[in-house]
Amino acid sequence: MSVDAATVRRIAHLARIAVAEEEVEHLKGELNAMLAFVEQLSEVNVDGVEPMTSVTPMAMKKRPDVVTDGGIADDILKNAPATEDRYFVVPKVVE
């Protein structure tokens, strides 16, 4: 895959970046070099390679998935300016 000048201008527009016309060719080369590197990475055989979170072996810290502050809805709703049926009442913002 390669990028042309029109694509560089479109990417710049989508990213809201002002790009001078004389910079387009340079950016085109930079983007094409990046894409070539990504294509080169796809040639690497990664079958049997486990995903990593770090270069050093470690286990992810996990915690039990439990509710620790449940049962205090009434205390929380005391701070609300308006409530109805144990829910916060907020102004309508979409018609």
N, C-alpha and C positions, 0 to 999 in steps of 0.2 A: 504494500500500500504506500502511496506517496501523496504528498500534499502539494497542491498548486497555489498560486498567488490568491485566487479567489477564496480558497478554503482558509488561508491565513487571515484574510480580511474578515471572513465570517466568524472565525474563532475569536478574533479580536473584538468584533462587535458583540458576540454573545458574552464574552468575559468583561465587557465594558472597559476595554483597554484602548487608549488612543495610540494608534500605530501610524507613524509617518510613512509615506509611500516609499522612501528610500530604505526603510527597515524591513519591508515585506520580503525581499529576496533573502536577507540574512535569516529572518525568522523561518522562512520556508526551509532553508537548509538545516536549521536547528531542529525543527519538528520532524523532518525526514530522518535525521540522524537518530532521534529518540524512537521513532517507529521502527527503524531498522534494528535497533538494539532489542526492542520488545519482540520483534520477529525472531531474532537470534535466540532469545531466551526460550521461545516455544520449541526449539529444536532439542532442548535438553530432556533426556529421559528421566522422569521422576517416578516411575513405577516402583512401588514398594517403599517410597520415602514418606515417613510420617510427618504430618504438619508440625511446625515448631512455633513456640511462643517466645523463645529465647535461644541464643547460641549455647547457653549453658543448660544442662539438663535440670529441669525443675518441674514440680507438680503445681498445678494451679490451685490457689487457695479457694476453698469452697466453704460455704456456710449453709446450714439447713434453711430451707425455704419455709419459714414460719412467720406468722404475724406476731410482732412483738409489742405493738401498741394498740391492739384491738380492744374493743369493749369500752372505749372512752368517747364514742361519737357525741354523746350529750355534752361532755366537757368541751369538745372542739367546736360544736355548734353554738356554744355560749358566746364565742368571739365574733360570730357572724352578724352583720347588720340586719339581715333578713333571712328567715328560714321558713320552710314549708314541708311538712311530712318528713322531717329529719334530713332535708337537703338544703344546700345553700341556694338562695334566690339571687340571681344576677340579672342585670338589665339586658334586654334583648338587643343584639347588635346586628342581626341579619334579618331583613324583611322578607 
